[in-house]
């Protein structure tokens, strides 16, 4: 009788079962890691919007102040900035995905908006808001105003669908400085 080479069906099933058990343990941790990365990107993008707002204010209004009331005004207006550079209409301070033409702008599984306080060009303040596109993509939402502090929702509940539109809402509980 000749000895057969290879694996039996039982041995193959045991290997598949072990792989499935390892996957069942690893996938939730992978999802949490992705969620944390999305949240870190949202905080960084909020910092970028703060920098863009203050650069816009200094560049186009000097010491008198005045902020952009939309992300489109901070962005390029088209896919890329023109060779002549930015203007007060399209400052080219943000990339097209963050400074898109229609608000909210989506980037890194978060949606971003800016609300100007006051009519442009006499915009005296602004509120930036970043919220996850779904509960699986991030548990925290972020906001900031002209004081330059990034704040996050400390409750950890699913972010609201409506963007913040007042300075008082962003600077009060449940938002705390990052």
Helices and strands as residue ranges (DSSP letters): H 9-61, G 62-64, H 71-74, E 105-107, E 110-117, E 125-132, E 142-144, E 151-153, H 167-171, E 175-177
